[in-house]
Structures are given as C-alpha cells and as structure tokens.
Amino acid sequence: MIVEYNLEANGTIPNYIADGGYFLKANDKASPQDWDMIGIAASDGTYIPETLTVLNKAALITRLTNLGWKTFNYDIGEYVDATEEEIEAYVDNFINTHDT
C-alpha cells in the first residue's frame, strides 16, 4: 500500500514504513516533520495508522505534476519538465515496483 507519511518527531522513519522517502513535498510542520513523503506501508502485520493517506495512481500523477517533476534530457544535458506521458510512465513503473 502506497501512503503519505512524515518522519517521527525524533527524525526517524516510522516503523510502519517498509520503504520510503519518495516524492518529498514541503509542509508547514516543524522540522524534522516538515516534509510529506511517499512510502510503502509494511505488510508484515505492523500496526498502520488509519489516519495515513493512501495514494493511488491518479494521486501520484497529480503529486508529481504539482511538484513540477523533471526528467533528464540527454540530448541537451539538463533536466526539463516531464511531459504528462513521462509522469504517467514513471508512476506506472513506481507502482509496479513498489506496491505490494
């Protein structure tokens, strides 16, 4: 399950996150909880808070679009804004690789 989460107040990754730290977005919380992150919730029976926001493909596409996702253009040697198709392909790959 793909979820949005924050670090614990002491700066550690919550124990209910198996793999995380993706697609960071600043928020108005105090450090070290000042970033909303995307992660994969643990599937080993670890308690997962019901308050977490679960994200689907459309939500991930919206998040990357709103973040101004970039892709590296090898022809010109720099990062450029990703197209809608590139973002969708990236999200598809992320989901296929990470969603359990």
Helices and strands as residue ranges (DSSP letters): E 2-5, E 17-26, E 35-41, E 53-54, H 57-67, E 70-73, E 78-81, H 84-98
